[in-house]
Amino acid sequence: MPHQGEILQEAIKSSGISITRIVDSLGITRPTIYRKFKEDTLDYAFVKRVGDIIGHDFSNDFTQLQQGSLPFVTQASVVTPLQTVTQRASVLQQPEPDSSKQLMALQSKYIALLEAYNELLLKVYGPR
């Protein structure tokens, strides 16, 4: 039985649309899509985007066994709020008159935001 990456690869071949056009539309590189072809399971959003580009509905391509055990088919789930998310203190600061200090302050806020986002991704999707 072919896995999801192989099914995706065959659908792309059958569509006649070039890999270059697909990766450009997805905003990924060719090596990335070739790695996806080797994966047993694929993210639903990724497969849906490829399907939209090539005009293919993948929902009928995966067996019931694959659909039940793999993340391709979304199932209703109960979302419970996590109490362990790092809370950020909101402190109003006076703007710095020096532009380089303002830039450094923005950079540190941006880094903190990225770290919080990465923490959230780890909680939602787990480590890869």
C-alpha positions as CSV (number, residue, x, y, z in Angstrom):
1,M,0.0,0.0,0.0
2,P,1.5,3.4,-1.0
3,H,2.0,5.9,1.8
4,Q,0.7,9.5,1.7
5,G,3.9,10.9,0.2
6,E,3.8,8.5,-2.7
7,I,0.1,9.2,-3.3
8,L,0.9,12.9,-3.4
9,Q,3.8,12.4,-5.9
10,E,1.6,10.3,-8.2
11,A,-1.2,12.9,-8.2
12,I,1.3,15.6,-9.1
13,K,2.7,13.5,-11.9
14,S,-0.8,12.8,-13.2
15,S,-1.7,16.5,-13.1
16,G,1.0,17.5,-15.6
17,I,1.9,20.5,-13.6
18,S,5.6,21.0,-13.1
19,I,7.2,20.6,-9.7
20,T,8.8,24.1,-10.2
21,R,5.4,25.7,-10.5
22,I,4.1,23.8,-7.5
23,V,7.0,24.7,-5.2
24,D,6.9,28.3,-6.3
25,S,3.2,28.4,-5.5
26,L,3.8,26.8,-2.1
27,G,6.9,28.9,-1.3
28,I,9.1,25.9,-0.6
29,T,12.2,24.5,-2.3
30,R,12.4,21.4,-4.6
31,P,14.3,19.4,-2.0
32,T,11.5,20.0,0.5
33,I,8.8,18.6,-1.8
34,Y,11.0,15.6,-2.6
35,R,11.3,15.0,1.2
36,K,7.5,15.2,1.5
37,F,7.2,12.5,-1.2
38,K,9.2,10.1,1.1
39,E,7.0,10.8,4.2
40,D,4.5,8.3,5.4
41,T,2.2,11.0,6.8
42,L,1.6,14.5,5.6
43,D,0.0,17.5,7.1
44,Y,-3.6,18.1,6.0
45,A,-3.0,21.8,5.2
46,F,-0.1,21.0,3.0
47,V,-1.9,18.3,1.1
48,K,-4.9,20.6,0.7
49,R,-2.7,23.4,-0.7
50,V,-1.2,21.1,-3.2
51,G,-4.6,19.8,-4.2
52,D,-5.8,23.3,-4.7
53,I,-2.8,24.0,-7.0
54,I,-3.2,20.9,-9.1
55,G,-7.0,20.7,-8.9
56,H,-7.1,17.4,-7.1
57,D,-9.2,16.2,-4.2
58,F,-7.0,13.9,-2.0
59,S,-9.8,12.9,0.4
60,N,-10.7,9.9,-1.7
61,D,-7.0,8.8,-2.3
62,F,-6.3,7.7,1.3
63,T,-7.8,4.4,2.6
64,Q,-10.1,4.4,5.6
65,L,-7.3,2.9,7.7
66,Q,-4.9,5.7,6.8
67,Q,-7.6,8.3,7.3
68,G,-8.4,7.0,10.8
69,S,-4.8,6.8,12.0
70,L,-3.1,9.7,10.3
71,P,-3.4,13.4,10.7
72,F,-4.8,13.9,7.1
73,V,-8.4,13.8,8.2
74,T,-9.4,16.3,10.8
75,Q,-11.6,14.9,13.6
76,A,-13.6,16.9,16.1
77,S,-11.5,17.6,19.1
78,V,-12.1,19.3,22.4
79,V,-9.7,22.2,22.9
80,T,-8.7,22.8,26.5
81,P,-6.7,25.9,27.4
82,L,-3.2,25.2,28.6
83,Q,-2.3,26.8,31.9
84,T,1.4,26.4,31.4
85,V,1.7,29.0,28.6
86,T,4.2,31.6,29.6
87,Q,2.5,34.8,30.5
88,R,4.1,38.1,29.5
89,A,3.9,41.1,31.7
90,S,2.5,44.2,30.1
91,V,4.6,47.1,31.2
92,L,4.2,50.4,29.5
93,Q,7.6,51.9,28.8
94,Q,8.5,55.4,27.8
95,P,9.9,55.6,24.3
96,E,13.7,56.0,24.2
97,P,14.9,59.2,22.5
98,D,17.8,57.3,21.0
99,S,16.8,55.4,17.8
100,S,19.4,52.7,18.3
101,K,18.0,52.0,21.8
102,Q,14.5,51.9,20.3
103,L,15.7,49.4,17.7
104,M,17.3,47.2,20.4
105,A,14.1,47.3,22.4
106,L,12.0,46.3,19.4
107,Q,14.5,43.5,18.6
108,S,14.2,42.1,22.1
109,K,10.4,42.2,21.9
110,Y,10.5,40.4,18.6
111,I,12.8,37.7,19.9
112,A,10.5,37.2,22.9
113,L,7.6,36.9,20.6
114,L,9.4,34.3,18.5
115,E,10.3,32.3,21.5
116,A,6.7,32.4,22.7
117,Y,5.6,31.3,19.3
118,N,8.1,28.4,19.2
119,E,6.9,27.3,22.7
120,L,3.3,27.3,21.5
121,L,4.3,25.3,18.4
122,L,6.0,22.7,20.6
123,K,2.9,22.4,22.8
124,V,0.6,22.1,19.8
125,Y,2.6,19.8,17.5
126,G,5.2,18.4,19.8
127,P,8.9,18.0,19.0
128,R,9.9,16.8,15.6
